[in-house]
């Protein structure tokens, strides 16, 4: 169990995670870390099995701890179909068949993968009442230590409260070899925390919402850590990957400590996840979550900057001012890294901002603008600003006739 003492109204936070192992060659430590379990059900997809799952399976079989393995087709989206496959595949039927018997269940579920596998296994773990752990294969999101699972159910994306991994095992050698889009997705997921924390402070001061300064500072420190390491991601050196991986885990712990994604998810996630939902509603495979969140982050930054310039609010304006230096750093970082964008159509972009306000019940700058009758105007105007300032280089390459 991990415990955090603080001076908020809760005084103390705790989560049931037993081990967080972030190191080189961490995969080799899996049998020892999971020594208390003897019927481990391992879940991976075709890609993550080749990257790390095959070796984990070999180790657990050699130690006598493996029950069985399920390999999902890639890409294994966190949807109802894959959750059903894992749920059905979790137990082993008795042989010969006995009408009085029940499926022989494992004593532990181990996911090998990143966001999609983690969220899929998390839900099955929660529903079956079985502890689970994750061997992470990419620093692509902050959900390893989270307690919520954004799942695709039908043509909707719904955030479910679930359980938390009891063991988080990150092999830095594996993470360092992750595809660059996954590394950028992890960065995109993290830089959005500046927006989430600002939204949380605004709601605290305007609505009296619960706020924990200790957790907020922890997430802010993690975000700064990842942002500072970001320019060196392309080098894939172990220490940079360690800083990014640790930062992502700390952000997830912030969610777990408060029992809410509030410290790590605000306007940027509500817009980014609406981009994903629009794709799902049209039967498309959504883009990487962190890439969508990055676009939501740059959009939210410009909404906040305009509020700061135009609305003389004695509560909100000083809070925005505190985060403006972070916004400037992210703008400079984007000029260097050029995180990709996914939405070029203005109508779709504006729709995501307006619809994003209701993605979940949460007070953010979107609700602030809506209450003042400004949301639609701001949403329409911010499109050109975001495209010209953050995505002009790649946008111009794809659309040479577009005027900046």
C-alpha positions in Angstrom: 0.0 0.0 0.0 1.2 3.5 -0.9 0.3 6.3 1.5 0.4 10.1 1.1 -0.2 12.4 4.1 -1.3 15.9 3.4 -3.1 19.0 4.9 -6.3 18.8 2.8 -9.6 17.8 4.3 -8.9 14.1 3.8 -5.5 14.4 5.7 -4.3 11.2 4.2 -4.6 9.3 0.9 -3.7 5.7 0.3 -3.8 3.3 -2.7 -3.5 -0.5 -2.6 -0.7 -0.7 -5.1 2.0 -3.0 -3.7 5.0 -2.6 -6.0 6.0 0.0 -8.6 9.1 -1.2 -10.4 10.7 1.1 -13.0 14.1 -0.2 -14.0 16.2 -1.7 -16.8 15.4 -5.3 -17.4 12.4 -5.2 -15.1 10.7 -8.0 -17.0 13.2 -10.5 -15.5 11.9 -9.6 -12.1 8.3 -10.4 -12.8 8.3 -13.9 -11.2 9.8 -12.6 -8.0 7.5 -9.5 -7.8 4.5 -11.8 -8.3 5.8 -14.6 -6.0 2.5 -14.7 -4.0 0.5 -15.7 -7.0 0.4 -19.2 -8.6 -2.3 -19.2 -11.3 -1.6 -16.0 -13.3 -3.7 -15.3 -16.3 -1.6 -13.2 -18.8 -3.3 -10.9 -21.4 -1.5 -9.2 -24.3 -2.2 -8.3 -27.9 -0.3 -9.6 -30.9 2.2 -6.6 -30.8 2.8 -6.5 -27.1 3.2 -10.2 -26.9 6.1 -10.0 -29.3 7.6 -7.0 -27.6 7.5 -8.3 -24.0 4.7 -10.9 -23.5 6.5 -13.9 -24.9 9.4 -13.4 -22.4 7.0 -12.8 -19.5 5.2 -16.0 -20.4 8.4 -17.9 -20.5 9.5 -16.7 -17.1 6.1 -17.4 -15.5 5.9 -20.8 -17.0 9.4 -21.7 -15.8 8.6 -20.5 -12.3 5.3 -22.6 -12.3 3.2 -19.5 -11.8 1.4 -19.3 -15.2 -2.1 -20.4 -15.6 -2.7 -19.5 -19.2 -2.3 -16.8 -21.8 -4.8 -14.8 -24.0 -3.4 -12.9 -27.0 -5.9 -10.4 -28.5 -5.7 -9.3 -32.1 -4.0 -6.0 -32.7 -5.0 -3.2 -32.3 -6.7 -4.4 -29.1 -9.0 -1.4 -28.4 -10.4 -1.1 -24.9 -13.9 -2.0 -26.1 -16.8 -4.2 -24.9 -15.8 -7.0 -27.4 -12.2 -7.3 -26.0 -13.4 -7.0 -22.4 -15.8 -9.9 -23.2 -13.0 -12.0 -24.7 -10.8 -11.5 -21.6 -13.8 -12.2 -19.3 -14.6 -15.4 -21.1 -11.0 -16.4 -21.4 -10.2 -15.8 -17.7 -11.3 -19.1 -16.3 -10.5 -22.7 -17.3 -13.4 -25.3 -17.6 -13.2 -28.5 -15.7 -12.5 -31.7 -17.7 -14.5 -33.9 -17.7 -17.5 -31.5 -17.6 -19.2 -31.4 -14.2 -22.6 -29.8 -14.0 -22.0 -28.9 -10.3 -18.6 -27.3 -10.9 -17.6 -23.7 -11.7 -14.9 -22.4 -13.9 -11.5 -22.6 -12.4 -10.4 -19.0 -12.1 -6.9 -17.6 -11.9 -5.6 -15.9 -8.7 -4.2 -12.9 -10.6 -4.5 -11.2 -14.0 -1.4 -9.7 -15.6 -1.7 -7.4 -18.6 1.3 -6.8 -20.9 0.8 -3.7 -22.9 0.0 0.0 -22.5 -3.2 2.0 -22.3 -5.7 -0.3 -24.1 -4.5 -3.5 -22.5 -4.3 -1.9 -19.1 -7.9 -0.5 -19.2 -9.3 -3.8 -20.6 -7.7 -5.8 -17.9 -8.5 -3.3 -15.2 -12.2 -3.6 -15.9 -12.1 -7.4 -15.9 -10.2 -7.4 -12.7 -12.8 -5.1 -11.1 -15.7 -7.2 -12.3 -14.2 -10.5 -11.2 -12.7 -9.3 -7.9 -9.2 -10.4 -8.9 -6.1 -8.4 -8.3 -4.2 -7.4 -11.5 -0.9 -5.9 -12.5 0.6 -4.5 -15.7 3.9 -4.9 -17.5 4.0 -1.6 -19.4 5.4 -1.6 -22.9 5.3 2.1 -23.7 5.3 5.4 -21.8 2.2 6.4 -23.8 -0.3 7.5 -21.2 -0.7 8.1 -17.4 -3.2 5.4 -16.8 -0.9 2.7 -15.3 -1.6 3.9 -11.8 -5.1 5.3 -12.5 -8.4 4.1 -11.1 -10.6 5.1 -14.1 -10.9 3.3 -17.4 -12.1 5.1 -20.5 -13.8 2.3 -22.5 -15.5 2.1 -25.8 -19.0 0.8 -25.3 -21.0 0.6 -28.5 -20.4 3.9 -30.3 -19.7 5.8 -27.0 -16.7 6.3 -24.9 -17.5 6.1 -21.2 -15.2 6.6 -18.2 -15.7 3.9 -15.7 -14.5 3.8 -12.1 -12.5 0.6 -11.7 -9.6 -0.7 -9.6 -5.9 0.0 -9.5 -3.0 -2.2 -10.5 -1.4 -3.9 -7.5 1.9 -4.2 -9.4 3.2 -1.8 -12.1 6.3 -3.1 -13.8 8.0 -0.8 -16.3 11.0 -2.2 -18.2 12.9 0.9 -19.4 14.7 -1.1 -22.2 11.3 -2.0 -23.6 9.9 1.5 -23.2 12.9 3.0 -24.9 12.1 1.0 -28.0 8.4 2.0 -28.2 7.3 3.5 -31.5 7.7 7.3 -31.6 4.0 8.0 -31.9 3.5 6.2 -28.6 6.3 8.3 -27.0 4.6 11.5 -28.3 1.2 10.3 -27.1 2.6 10.0 -23.6 4.0 13.5 -23.8 0.7 14.7 -25.1 -1.2 13.1 -22.3 1.1 14.7 -19.7 1.4 18.3 -21.0 -2.4 18.6 -20.6 -2.0 18.5 -16.8 -1.3 22.2 -16.8 -4.8 22.7 -18.1 -6.4 20.2 -15.8 -4.8 21.7 -12.7 -5.9 25.2 -13.8 -9.4 24.1 -14.3 -9.4 22.4 -10.9 -8.2 25.6 -9.2 -10.9 27.7 -11.0 -13.6 25.2 -9.9 -12.2 25.3 -6.3 -12.5 29.1 -6.1 -15.7 29.5 -8.0 -17.7 26.4 -6.9 -16.0 25.3 -3.6 -15.0 22.0 -5.2 -12.7 19.8 -3.2 -9.1 20.4 -4.0 -5.9 18.8 -2.7 -2.8 21.1 -3.0 -0.5 18.2 -2.1 -1.8 16.1 -5.0 -1.9 19.1 -7.3 1.7 19.9 -6.6 2.7 16.2 -7.1 1.0 16.2 -10.5 2.5 19.6 -11.4 6.0 18.4 -10.5 5.5 15.2 -12.6 4.3 17.4 -15.6 7.3 19.6 -15.3 9.6 16.6 -15.2 8.1 15.2 -18.4 8.1 18.5 -20.2 11.8 19.1 -19.3 12.7 15.6 -20.7 10.5 16.0 -23.8 13.2 17.5 -26.2 15.4 14.4 -25.6 12.7 11.8 -26.3 14.0 11.3 -29.9 17.3 10.2 -28.4 15.6 7.3 -26.5 18.2 7.3 -23.7 17.3 5.4 -20.6 17.3 8.3 -18.2 14.9 10.3 -20.3 12.6 7.3 -20.6 12.9 6.9 -16.8 11.9 10.5 -16.2 8.9 10.3 -18.6 7.8 6.9 -17.2 8.0 8.0 -13.6 6.2 11.2 -14.4 3.3 9.4 -16.1 3.0 7.0 -13.1 3.0 9.9 -10.6 0.2 11.6 -12.6 -1.8 8.3 -12.4 -1.2 8.1 -8.6 -2.7 11.6 -8.3 -5.9 10.2 -9.8 -5.8 7.3 -7.4 -5.1 9.3 -4.3 -8.1 11.6 -4.9 -10.4 8.9 -6.4 -11.1 11.2 -9.3 -9.3 12.1 -12.6 -9.7 15.8 -11.7 -6.0 16.3 -11.1 -5.1 15.0 -14.5 -8.1 15.7 -16.8 -9.8 18.9 -17.7 -10.8 20.9 -20.7 -7.9 19.3 -22.8 -9.2 15.7 -22.2 -12.9 16.7 -22.7 -12.0 18.2 -26.1 -9.5 15.4 -27.0 -11.9 12.6 -26.0 -14.7 14.2 -28.0 -12.4 14.0 -31.0 -12.2 10.3 -30.3 -15.9 9.9 -29.7 -16.7 11.6 -33.1 -14.5 8.9 -34.7 -16.1 6.1 -32.8 -19.6 7.4 -33.7 -18.6 7.2 -37.3 -17.3 3.6 -37.0 -13.6 4.7 -37.2 -10.7 3.6 -35.1 -9.8 6.6 -32.9 -6.4 8.1 -32.9 -4.0 7.7 -30.0 -5.5 9.2 -26.9 -2.5 11.4 -26.0 -2.2 12.9 -29.5 -5.9 14.0 -29.2 -5.3 15.3 -25.7 -2.3 17.4 -27.0 -4.5 19.1 -29.6 -7.1 19.7 -26.8 -4.3 21.2 -24.7 -3.2 23.7 -27.3 -6.8 24.6 -27.9 -7.5 25.2 -24.2 -4.3 27.2 -23.8 -5.6 29.7 -26.4 -9.1 29.8 -24.8 -7.4 30.7 -21.5 -5.2 33.3 -23.0 -8.1 35.0 -24.6 -10.1 35.0 -21.3 -7.0 36.5 -19.6 -6.9 39.3 -22.2 -10.6 40.1 -22.5 -12.4 39.2 -19.2 -11.5 41.2 -16.1 -12.4 38.5 -13.6 -10.7 39.0 -10.2 -10.9 35.3 -9.4 -10.0 33.7 -12.7 -7.5 36.1 -14.2 -4.8 35.7 -11.4 -5.1 31.9 -11.7 -4.6 32.0 -15.5 -1.6 34.3 -15.0 0.1 31.7 -12.8 0.0 29.2 -15.7 1.0 31.5 -18.5 4.7 30.7 -18.2 3.9 27.0 -18.6 1.8 27.8 -21.7 4.8 29.7 -23.2 7.0 26.7 -22.6 4.6 24.3 -24.3 4.3 26.6 -27.3 8.1 26.6 -27.7 8.1 22.8 -27.2 5.6 22.3 -29.9 7.6 24.4 -32.3 10.5 22.0 -31.8 8.6 18.6 -31.6 5.6 19.3 -33.8 3.2 16.9 -32.1 0.9 15.7 -34.9 -2.7 17.0 -35.3 -5.7 14.9 -36.2 -8.5 17.4 -37.0 -8.3 19.8 -39.9 -12.0 20.4 -40.6 -13.2 23.6 -38.8 -16.8 22.4 -38.3 -15.5 19.2 -36.6 -13.0 21.2 -34.5 -15.7 23.6 -33.3 -18.1 20.8 -32.7 -15.6 19.0 -30.4 -15.2 22.1 -28.3 -18.9 22.8 -27.9 -19.8 19.1 -27.4 -16.7 18.6 -25.1 -18.3 20.7 -22.4 -20.8 17.9 -21.7 -18.4 15.0 -22.1 -18.6 14.6 -18.3 -20.0 16.6 -15.4 -17.0 18.8 -14.6 -16.6 22.5 -14.3 -13.9 23.8 -16.7 -13.2 26.9 -18.7 -15.7 25.5 -21.3 -18.6 25.8 -18.7 -17.2 29.2 -17.7 -17.5 30.5 -21.2 -20.9 28.8 -21.8 -22.4 30.5 -18.7 -21.3 33.8 -20.2 -22.7 33.1 -23.7 -19.2 33.1 -25.2 -18.4 29.5 -25.9 -19.6 29.3 -29.5 -17.8 32.5 -30.4 -14.5 31.5 -28.7 -14.7 28.0 -30.3 -15.1 29.4 -33.8 -12.3 32.0 -33.3 -9.8 29.7 -31.7 -9.6 27.4 -34.7 -7.4 29.7 -36.9 -5.2 30.6 -33.9 -4.5 27.0 -33.1 -3.9 25.9 -36.7 -1.6 28.8 -37.5 0.4 28.8 -34.3 0.8 25.1 -33.5 0.2 23.1 -36.6 1.1 25.4 -39.4 4.2 23.6 -40.6 2.5 20.2 -41.1 -0.8 21.8 -42.0 0.9 23.7 -44.9 2.6 20.6 -46.2 -0.8 18.8 -46.5 -2.8 21.8 -47.6 -0.4 24.1 -49.6 -3.2 26.4 -50.7 -4.2 27.2 -47.1 -3.4 30.8 -46.2 -1.8 31.4 -42.8 
